[in-house]
Amino acid sequence: MARNKSIQVACEPKLYDKIIAYRKENKISSDANAMRELTLIGLNSLGVKRATNQPSDRDLLESILLHVTKKGGDELVSLD
Protein backbone atom coordinates (compact mmCIF):
# COMPACT_ATOMS: atom_id res chain seq x y z
CA MET A 1 0.00 0.00 0.00
CA ALA A 2 1.35 3.46 -0.94
CA ARG A 3 2.08 5.83 1.86
CA ASN A 4 0.66 9.36 1.87
CA LYS A 5 3.15 12.09 1.09
CA SER A 6 4.05 14.56 3.81
CA ILE A 7 4.66 18.32 3.68
CA GLN A 8 6.13 20.18 6.61
CA VAL A 9 5.58 23.93 6.60
CA ALA A 10 6.88 26.52 9.04
CA CYS A 11 4.55 29.47 9.60
CA GLU A 12 4.52 32.77 11.43
CA PRO A 13 2.87 32.89 14.86
CA LYS A 14 -0.09 34.93 13.53
CA LEU A 15 -0.87 32.32 10.91
CA TYR A 16 -0.47 29.49 13.40
CA ASP A 17 -2.86 31.25 15.80
CA LYS A 18 -5.45 31.50 13.02
CA ILE A 19 -5.08 27.80 12.22
CA ILE A 20 -5.49 26.87 15.90
CA ALA A 21 -8.55 29.13 16.20
CA TYR A 22 -10.06 27.46 13.11
CA ARG A 23 -9.29 24.00 14.52
CA LYS A 24 -10.96 24.81 17.85
CA GLU A 25 -13.96 26.54 16.29
CA ASN A 26 -14.62 23.57 14.01
CA LYS A 27 -13.72 20.94 16.62
CA ILE A 28 -11.05 19.40 14.40
CA SER A 29 -8.91 16.75 16.08
CA SER A 30 -5.44 17.94 15.06
CA ASP A 31 -3.43 20.80 13.58
CA ALA A 32 -2.65 18.61 10.57
CA ASN A 33 -6.34 17.92 9.87
CA ALA A 34 -7.16 21.61 10.21
CA MET A 35 -4.36 22.51 7.80
CA ARG A 36 -5.51 19.88 5.29
CA GLU A 37 -9.05 21.24 5.42
CA LEU A 38 -7.92 24.86 5.07
CA THR A 39 -5.61 23.95 2.19
CA LEU A 40 -8.44 22.22 0.32
CA ILE A 41 -10.74 25.18 0.89
CA GLY A 42 -8.08 27.56 -0.40
CA LEU A 43 -7.21 25.47 -3.43
CA ASN A 44 -10.87 25.00 -4.33
CA SER A 45 -11.55 28.74 -4.06
CA LEU A 46 -8.58 29.54 -6.32
CA GLY A 47 -9.35 26.83 -8.85
CA VAL A 48 -10.63 27.82 -12.24
CA LYS A 49 -13.38 25.55 -13.51
CA ARG A 50 -12.33 25.68 -17.16
CA ALA A 51 -13.92 22.39 -18.15
CA THR A 52 -17.40 23.68 -17.28
CA ASN A 53 -16.77 27.29 -18.36
CA GLN A 54 -17.82 28.45 -14.90
CA PRO A 55 -15.97 31.14 -12.98
CA SER A 56 -14.08 30.10 -9.88
CA ASP A 57 -15.32 31.08 -6.41
CA ARG A 58 -12.54 33.66 -6.31
CA ASP A 59 -13.68 35.19 -9.61
CA LEU A 60 -17.24 35.41 -8.28
CA LEU A 61 -16.16 37.01 -5.01
CA GLU A 62 -13.96 39.54 -6.82
CA SER A 63 -16.87 40.42 -9.11
CA ILE A 64 -19.19 40.93 -6.14
CA LEU A 65 -16.60 43.10 -4.39
CA LEU A 66 -16.11 45.18 -7.54
CA HIS A 67 -19.85 45.79 -7.90
CA VAL A 68 -20.29 46.66 -4.22
CA THR A 69 -17.36 49.07 -4.15
CA LYS A 70 -18.56 50.78 -7.36
CA LYS A 71 -21.86 51.45 -5.61
CA GLY A 72 -20.07 52.70 -2.50
CA GLY A 73 -21.26 49.78 -0.43
CA ASP A 74 -24.26 51.82 0.77
CA GLU A 75 -26.96 49.94 -1.07
CA LEU A 76 -27.82 46.40 -2.03
CA VAL A 77 -26.67 45.50 -5.52
CA SER A 78 -28.34 43.05 -7.87
CA LEU A 79 -25.86 41.18 -10.04
CA ASP A 80 -28.59 40.07 -12.47
ROGU-438809 format. One record per atom (N, C-alpha, C, CB): residue number from 1; residue in one letter; chain; x, z, y. Coordinates in nm, 2 decimals. Atoms other than C-alpha are relative to their C-alpha. Glycine has a CB too. Example, Ala and Ser with C-alpha at 12.3 -4.5 7.8 and 13.67 -1.06 7.14 Angstrom:
2
<1; "A"; "A"; <0.09; 0.00; -0.12>> <1; "A"; "A"; <1.23; 0.78; -0.45>> <1; "A"; "A"; <0.09; 0.00; 0.12>> <1; "A"; "A"; <-0.10; 0.12; 0.00>> <2; "S"; "A"; <-0.09; 0.00; -0.11>> <2; "S"; "A"; <1.37; 0.71; -0.11>> <2; "S"; "A"; <-0.08; 0.08; 0.11>> <2; "S"; "A"; <0.04; -0.14; 0.05>> 
//
This chain:
80
<1; "M"; "A"; <0.08; 0.00; -0.12>> <1; "M"; "A"; <0.00; 0.00; 0.00>> <1; "M"; "A"; <0.09; 0.00; 0.12>> <1; "M"; "A"; <-0.10; 0.12; 0.00>> <2; "A"; "A"; <-0.07; 0.01; -0.13>> <2; "A"; "A"; <0.13; -0.09; 0.35>> <2; "A"; "A"; <-0.02; 0.12; 0.08>> <2; "A"; "A"; <-0.03; -0.13; 0.07>> <3; "R"; "A"; <0.01; -0.12; -0.08>> <3; "R"; "A"; <0.21; 0.19; 0.58>> <3; "R"; "A"; <-0.03; -0.05; 0.15>> <3; "R"; "A"; <0.13; 0.08; 0.00>> <4; "N"; "A"; <0.03; 0.03; -0.14>> <4; "N"; "A"; <0.07; 0.19; 0.94>> <4; "N"; "A"; <0.12; 0.01; 0.08>> <4; "N"; "A"; <-0.11; 0.09; 0.05>> <5; "K"; "A"; <-0.12; 0.00; -0.09>> <5; "K"; "A"; <0.32; 0.11; 1.21>> <5; "K"; "A"; <-0.02; 0.11; 0.10>> <5; "K"; "A"; <0.01; -0.14; 0.07>> <6; "S"; "A"; <0.00; -0.11; -0.10>> <6; "S"; "A"; <0.41; 0.38; 1.46>> <6; "S"; "A"; <0.06; -0.04; 0.13>> <6; "S"; "A"; <0.07; 0.12; -0.07>> <7; "I"; "A"; <-0.06; 0.02; -0.13>> <7; "I"; "A"; <0.47; 0.37; 1.83>> <7; "I"; "A"; <0.01; 0.14; 0.07>> <7; "I"; "A"; <-0.09; -0.10; 0.09>> <8; "Q"; "A"; <-0.02; -0.13; -0.07>> <8; "Q"; "A"; <0.61; 0.66; 2.02>> <8; "Q"; "A"; <0.02; -0.03; 0.15>> <8; "Q"; "A"; <0.12; 0.08; -0.06>> <9; "V"; "A"; <-0.01; 0.03; -0.14>> <9; "V"; "A"; <0.56; 0.66; 2.39>> <9; "V"; "A"; <0.01; 0.13; 0.08>> <9; "V"; "A"; <-0.13; -0.08; 0.05>> <10; "A"; "A"; <-0.02; -0.11; -0.09>> <10; "A"; "A"; <0.69; 0.90; 2.65>> <10; "A"; "A"; <-0.09; -0.02; 0.12>> <10; "A"; "A"; <0.15; 0.02; 0.04>> <11; "C"; "A"; <0.08; 0.02; -0.12>> <11; "C"; "A"; <0.46; 0.96; 2.95>> <11; "C"; "A"; <0.01; 0.11; 0.10>> <11; "C"; "A"; <-0.15; -0.01; -0.04>> <12; "E"; "A"; <-0.01; -0.10; -0.11>> <12; "E"; "A"; <0.45; 1.14; 3.28>> <12; "E"; "A"; <-0.10; 0.11; -0.03>> <12; "E"; "A"; <-0.02; -0.06; 0.14>> <13; "P"; "A"; <0.09; -0.12; 0.02>> <13; "P"; "A"; <0.29; 1.49; 3.29>> <13; "P"; "A"; <-0.15; -0.03; 0.05>> <13; "P"; "A"; <0.05; 0.11; 0.07>> <14; "K"; "A"; <0.14; 0.03; -0.04>> <14; "K"; "A"; <-0.01; 1.35; 3.49>> <14; "K"; "A"; <-0.08; -0.08; -0.10>> <14; "K"; "A"; <0.01; -0.07; 0.14>> <15; "L"; "A"; <0.07; 0.08; 0.10>> <15; "L"; "A"; <-0.09; 1.09; 3.23>> <15; "L"; "A"; <-0.03; 0.08; -0.12>> <15; "L"; "A"; <0.09; -0.12; -0.04>> <16; "Y"; "A"; <0.03; -0.08; 0.12>> <16; "Y"; "A"; <-0.05; 1.34; 2.95>> <16; "Y"; "A"; <-0.12; 0.09; 0.02>> <16; "Y"; "A"; <0.13; 0.08; -0.03>> <17; "D"; "A"; <0.12; -0.09; -0.03>> <17; "D"; "A"; <-0.29; 1.58; 3.12>> <17; "D"; "A"; <-0.13; -0.07; -0.01>> <17; "D"; "A"; <0.02; 0.06; 0.15>> <18; "K"; "A"; <0.13; 0.08; 0.01>> <18; "K"; "A"; <-0.55; 1.30; 3.15>> <18; "K"; "A"; <-0.03; -0.03; -0.15>> <18; "K"; "A"; <0.02; -0.13; 0.08>> <19; "I"; "A"; <0.03; 0.03; 0.14>> <19; "I"; "A"; <-0.51; 1.22; 2.78>> <19; "I"; "A"; <-0.05; 0.13; -0.07>> <19; "I"; "A"; <0.13; -0.05; -0.07>> <20; "I"; "A"; <0.05; -0.13; 0.05>> <20; "I"; "A"; <-0.55; 1.59; 2.69>> <20; "I"; "A"; <-0.14; 0.03; 0.04>> <20; "I"; "A"; <0.10; 0.12; 0.04>> <21; "A"; "A"; <0.13; -0.02; -0.05>> <21; "A"; "A"; <-0.85; 1.62; 2.91>> <21; "A"; "A"; <-0.11; -0.09; -0.07>> <21; "A"; "A"; <-0.01; -0.03; 0.16>> <22; "Y"; "A"; <0.09; 0.09; 0.07>> <22; "Y"; "A"; <-1.01; 1.31; 2.75>> <22; "Y"; "A"; <-0.02; 0.05; -0.15>> <22; "Y"; "A"; <0.06; -0.14; 0.00>> <23; "R"; "A"; <0.01; -0.05; 0.14>> <23; "R"; "A"; <-0.93; 1.45; 2.40>> <23; "R"; "A"; <-0.09; 0.12; -0.01>> <23; "R"; "A"; <0.14; 0.04; -0.05>> <24; "K"; "A"; <0.09; -0.12; 0.00>> <24; "K"; "A"; <-1.10; 1.79; 2.48>> <24; "K"; "A"; <-0.14; -0.04; 0.03>> <24; "K"; "A"; <0.06; 0.10; 0.10>> <25; "E"; "A"; <0.14; 0.04; -0.04>> <25; "E"; "A"; <-1.40; 1.63; 2.65>> <25; "E"; "A"; <-0.07; -0.07; -0.11>> <25; "E"; "A"; <0.01; -0.09; 0.13>> <26; "N"; "A"; <0.06; 0.08; 0.10>> <26; "N"; "A"; <-1.46; 1.40; 2.36>> <26; "N"; "A"; <0.02; 0.06; -0.14>> <26; "N"; "A"; <0.05; -0.14; 0.00>> <27; "K"; "A"; <-0.02; -0.07; 0.13>> <27; "K"; "A"; <-1.37; 1.66; 2.09>> <27; "K"; "A"; <0.07; -0.08; -0.10>> <27; "K"; "A"; <-0.14; 0.05; -0.05>> <28; "I"; "A"; <-0.08; 0.08; 0.09>> <28; "I"; "A"; <-1.11; 1.44; 1.94>> <28; "I"; "A"; <0.11; 0.09; -0.06>> <28; "I"; "A"; <0.07; -0.12; 0.08>> <29; "S"; "A"; <-0.08; -0.10; 0.08>> <29; "S"; "A"; <-0.89; 1.61; 1.67>> <29; "S"; "A"; <0.15; 0.00; 0.04>> <29; "S"; "A"; <-0.01; -0.03; -0.14>> <30; "S"; "A"; <-0.15; -0.01; -0.02>> <30; "S"; "A"; <-0.54; 1.51; 1.79>> <30; "S"; "A"; <0.03; -0.09; 0.12>> <30; "S"; "A"; <0.08; -0.05; -0.12>> <31; "D"; "A"; <-0.05; 0.08; -0.11>> <31; "D"; "A"; <-0.34; 1.36; 2.08>> <31; "D"; "A"; <0.01; -0.15; -0.05>> <31; "D"; "A"; <0.13; 0.05; 0.05>> <32; "A"; "A"; <-0.01; 0.13; 0.05>> <32; "A"; "A"; <-0.27; 1.06; 1.86>> <32; "A"; "A"; <-0.13; -0.08; -0.01>> <32; "A"; "A"; <0.07; 0.00; -0.14>> <33; "N"; "A"; <0.13; 0.06; 0.01>> <33; "N"; "A"; <-0.63; 0.99; 1.79>> <33; "N"; "A"; <-0.06; -0.03; 0.14>> <33; "N"; "A"; <-0.10; 0.09; -0.08>> <34; "A"; "A"; <0.05; 0.03; -0.14>> <34; "A"; "A"; <-0.72; 1.02; 2.16>> <34; "A"; "A"; <0.08; -0.12; 0.06>> <34; "A"; "A"; <0.03; 0.13; 0.09>> <35; "M"; "A"; <-0.07; 0.11; -0.05>> <35; "M"; "A"; <-0.44; 0.78; 2.25>> <35; "M"; "A"; <-0.04; -0.13; -0.06>> <35; "M"; "A"; <0.15; 0.02; -0.02>> <36; "R"; "A"; <0.05; 0.12; 0.07>> <36; "R"; "A"; <-0.55; 0.53; 1.99>> <36; "R"; "A"; <-0.13; -0.05; 0.06>> <36; "R"; "A"; <-0.02; 0.02; -0.15>> <37; "E"; "A"; <0.13; 0.04; -0.05>> <37; "E"; "A"; <-0.90; 0.54; 2.12>> <37; "E"; "A"; <0.01; -0.05; 0.15>> <37; "E"; "A"; <-0.10; 0.12; 0.00>> <38; "L"; "A"; <-0.02; 0.04; -0.14>> <38; "L"; "A"; <-0.79; 0.51; 2.49>> <38; "L"; "A"; <0.07; -0.14; 0.00>> <38; "L"; "A"; <0.08; 0.10; 0.07>> <39; "T"; "A"; <-0.07; 0.13; 0.00>> <39; "T"; "A"; <-0.56; 0.22; 2.40>> <39; "T"; "A"; <-0.10; -0.11; -0.04>> <39; "T"; "A"; <0.11; 0.00; -0.11>> <40; "L"; "A"; <0.10; 0.10; 0.04>> <40; "L"; "A"; <-0.84; 0.03; 2.22>> <40; "L"; "A"; <-0.10; -0.03; 0.12>> <40; "L"; "A"; <-0.08; 0.05; -0.12>> <41; "I"; "A"; <0.09; 0.02; -0.12>> <41; "I"; "A"; <-1.07; 0.09; 2.52>> <41; "I"; "A"; <0.06; -0.09; 0.10>> <41; "I"; "A"; <-0.05; 0.14; 0.06>> <42; "G"; "A"; <-0.07; 0.08; -0.10>> <42; "G"; "A"; <-0.81; -0.04; 2.76>> <42; "G"; "A"; <0.02; -0.14; -0.04>> <42; "G"; "A"; <0.13; 0.06; 0.02>> <43; "L"; "A"; <-0.03; 0.13; 0.04>> <43; "L"; "A"; <-0.72; -0.34; 2.55>> <43; "L"; "A"; <-0.13; -0.08; -0.01>> <43; "L"; "A"; <0.06; 0.00; -0.14>> <44; "N"; "A"; <0.13; 0.07; 0.00>> <44; "N"; "A"; <-1.09; -0.43; 2.50>> <44; "N"; "A"; <-0.04; -0.04; 0.14>> <44; "N"; "A"; <-0.10; 0.08; -0.07>> <45; "S"; "A"; <0.04; 0.03; -0.13>> <45; "S"; "A"; <-1.15; -0.41; 2.87>> <45; "S"; "A"; <0.08; -0.10; 0.07>> <45; "S"; "A"; <0.00; 0.13; 0.09>> <46; "L"; "A"; <-0.09; 0.10; -0.05>> <46; "L"; "A"; <-0.86; -0.63; 2.95>> <46; "L"; "A"; <-0.01; -0.14; -0.07>> <46; "L"; "A"; <0.14; 0.04; 0.00>> <47; "G"; "A"; <0.01; 0.13; 0.08>> <47; "G"; "A"; <-0.94; -0.89; 2.68>> <47; "G"; "A"; <-0.09; -0.10; 0.06>> <47; "G"; "A"; <-0.04; 0.04; -0.13>> <48; "V"; "A"; <0.08; 0.11; -0.04>> <48; "V"; "A"; <-1.06; -1.22; 2.78>> <48; "V"; "A"; <-0.07; -0.07; -0.12>> <48; "V"; "A"; <0.08; -0.11; 0.08>> <49; "K"; "A"; <0.08; 0.05; 0.11>> <49; "K"; "A"; <-1.34; -1.35; 2.56>> <49; "K"; "A"; <-0.01; -0.15; 0.01>> <49; "K"; "A"; <-0.14; 0.06; -0.01>> <50; "R"; "A"; <-0.01; 0.15; -0.02>> <50; "R"; "A"; <-1.23; -1.72; 2.57>> <50; "R"; "A"; <-0.09; -0.07; -0.10>> <50; "R"; "A"; <0.14; -0.04; -0.01>> <51; "A"; "A"; <0.07; 0.08; 0.10>> <51; "A"; "A"; <-1.39; -1.82; 2.24>> <51; "A"; "A"; <-0.15; -0.01; 0.03>> <51; "A"; "A"; <0.02; 0.07; -0.14>> <52; "T"; "A"; <0.14; 0.00; -0.03>> <52; "T"; "A"; <-1.74; -1.73; 2.37>> <52; "T"; "A"; <-0.03; -0.04; 0.14>> <52; "T"; "A"; <-0.06; 0.14; -0.03>> <53; "N"; "A"; <0.02; 0.04; -0.14>> <53; "N"; "A"; <-1.68; -1.84; 2.73>> <53; "N"; "A"; <-0.07; 0.11; 0.08>> <53; "N"; "A"; <-0.07; -0.13; 0.01>> <54; "Q"; "A"; <0.05; -0.11; -0.08>> <54; "Q"; "A"; <-1.78; -1.49; 2.85>> <54; "Q"; "A"; <0.11; 0.07; 0.07>> <54; "Q"; "A"; <-0.07; 0.10; -0.10>> <55; "P"; "A"; <-0.10; -0.07; -0.07>> <55; "P"; "A"; <-1.60; -1.30; 3.11>> <55; "P"; "A"; <0.03; 0.14; -0.06>> <55; "P"; "A"; <-0.04; 0.03; 0.15>> <56; "S"; "A"; <-0.04; -0.13; 0.06>> <56; "S"; "A"; <-1.41; -0.99; 3.01>> <56; "S"; "A"; <-0.07; 0.11; 0.08>> <56; "S"; "A"; <0.16; 0.02; 0.00>> <57; "D"; "A"; <0.05; -0.12; -0.07>> <57; "D"; "A"; <-1.53; -0.64; 3.11>> <57; "D"; "A"; <0.07; 0.02; 0.13>> <57; "D"; "A"; <0.01; 0.13; -0.09>> <58; "R"; "A"; <-0.08; -0.01; -0.13>> <58; "R"; "A"; <-1.25; -0.63; 3.37>> <58; "R"; "A"; <-0.05; -0.10; 0.10>> <58; "R"; "A"; <0.15; -0.02; -0.03>> <59; "D"; "A"; <0.05; 0.10; -0.09>> <59; "D"; "A"; <-1.37; -0.96; 3.52>> <59; "D"; "A"; <-0.13; 0.04; 0.06>> <59; "D"; "A"; <-0.01; -0.14; -0.07>> <60; "L"; "A"; <0.13; -0.04; -0.05>> <60; "L"; "A"; <-1.72; -0.83; 3.54>> <60; "L"; "A"; <0.01; 0.12; 0.10>> <60; "L"; "A"; <-0.09; 0.04; -0.12>> <61; "L"; "A"; <-0.01; -0.11; -0.09>> <61; "L"; "A"; <-1.62; -0.50; 3.70>> <61; "L"; "A"; <0.06; -0.04; 0.13>> <61; "L"; "A"; <0.09; 0.11; -0.06>> <62; "E"; "A"; <-0.06; 0.05; -0.12>> <62; "E"; "A"; <-1.40; -0.68; 3.95>> <62; "E"; "A"; <-0.10; -0.08; 0.09>> <62; "E"; "A"; <0.13; -0.09; -0.03>> <63; "S"; "A"; <0.11; 0.07; -0.07>> <63; "S"; "A"; <-1.69; -0.91; 4.04>> <63; "S"; "A"; <-0.10; 0.09; 0.07>> <63; "S"; "A"; <-0.07; -0.10; -0.10>> <64; "I"; "A"; <0.09; -0.10; -0.05>> <64; "I"; "A"; <-1.92; -0.61; 4.09>> <64; "I"; "A"; <0.06; 0.06; 0.12>> <64; "I"; "A"; <-0.04; 0.10; -0.10>> <65; "L"; "A"; <-0.07; -0.06; -0.11>> <65; "L"; "A"; <-1.66; -0.44; 4.31>> <65; "L"; "A"; <0.01; -0.09; 0.12>> <65; "L"; "A"; <0.14; 0.04; -0.04>> <66; "L"; "A"; <-0.01; 0.09; -0.11>> <66; "L"; "A"; <-1.61; -0.75; 4.52>> <66; "L"; "A"; <-0.13; -0.02; 0.07>> <66; "L"; "A"; <0.04; -0.14; -0.06>> <67; "H"; "A"; <0.14; 0.01; -0.06>> <67; "H"; "A"; <-1.99; -0.79; 4.58>> <67; "H"; "A"; <-0.03; 0.13; 0.08>> <67; "H"; "A"; <-0.10; -0.03; -0.11>> <68; "V"; "A"; <0.04; -0.13; -0.07>> <68; "V"; "A"; <-2.03; -0.42; 4.67>> <68; "V"; "A"; <0.08; 0.02; 0.12>> <68; "V"; "A"; <0.02; 0.12; -0.10>> <69; "T"; "A"; <-0.08; -0.02; -0.12>> <69; "T"; "A"; <-1.74; -0.41; 4.91>> <69; "T"; "A"; <-0.03; -0.11; 0.11>> <69; "T"; "A"; <0.15; -0.02; -0.04>> <70; "K"; "A"; <0.05; 0.10; -0.10>> <70; "K"; "A"; <-1.86; -0.74; 5.08>> <70; "K"; "A"; <-0.12; 0.05; 0.07>> <70; "K"; "A"; <-0.03; -0.13; -0.07>> <71; "K"; "A"; <0.13; -0.05; -0.06>> <71; "K"; "A"; <-2.19; -0.56; 5.14>> <71; "K"; "A"; <0.03; 0.13; 0.07>> <71; "K"; "A"; <-0.11; 0.01; -0.10>> <72; "G"; "A"; <-0.03; -0.13; -0.06>> <72; "G"; "A"; <-2.01; -0.25; 5.27>> <72; "G"; "A"; <-0.03; 0.12; -0.08>> <72; "G"; "A"; <-0.07; 0.01; 0.13>> <73; "G"; "A"; <0.04; -0.11; 0.09>> <73; "G"; "A"; <-2.13; -0.04; 4.98>> <73; "G"; "A"; <-0.12; 0.08; 0.04>> <73; "G"; "A"; <0.12; 0.09; -0.01>> <74; "D"; "A"; <0.12; -0.08; -0.05>> <74; "D"; "A"; <-2.43; 0.08; 5.18>> <74; "D"; "A"; <-0.13; -0.03; -0.06>> <74; "D"; "A"; <-0.01; -0.03; 0.15>> <75; "E"; "A"; <0.13; 0.04; 0.06>> <75; "E"; "A"; <-2.70; -0.11; 4.99>> <75; "E"; "A"; <0.02; -0.04; -0.14>> <75; "E"; "A"; <-0.06; -0.11; 0.09>> <76; "L"; "A"; <-0.01; 0.05; 0.14>> <76; "L"; "A"; <-2.78; -0.20; 4.64>> <76; "L"; "A"; <0.01; -0.16; 0.00>> <76; "L"; "A"; <-0.13; 0.04; -0.08>> <77; "V"; "A"; <-0.02; 0.14; 0.00>> <77; "V"; "A"; <-2.67; -0.55; 4.55>> <77; "V"; "A"; <-0.05; -0.06; -0.13>> <77; "V"; "A"; <0.15; -0.03; 0.02>> <78; "S"; "A"; <0.04; 0.07; 0.12>> <78; "S"; "A"; <-2.83; -0.79; 4.31>> <78; "S"; "A"; <0.10; -0.11; -0.03>> <78; "S"; "A"; <-0.15; -0.05; 0.01>> <79; "L"; "A"; <-0.09; 0.10; 0.03>> <79; "L"; "A"; <-2.59; -1.00; 4.12>> <79; "L"; "A"; <-0.06; -0.13; -0.06>> <79; "L"; "A"; <0.11; 0.05; -0.10>> <80; "D"; "A"; <0.07; 0.12; 0.05>> <80; "D"; "A"; <-2.86; -1.25; 4.01>> <80; "D"; "A"; <0.02; -0.12; 0.08>> <80; "D"; "A"; <-0.15; 0.03; -0.02>> 
//
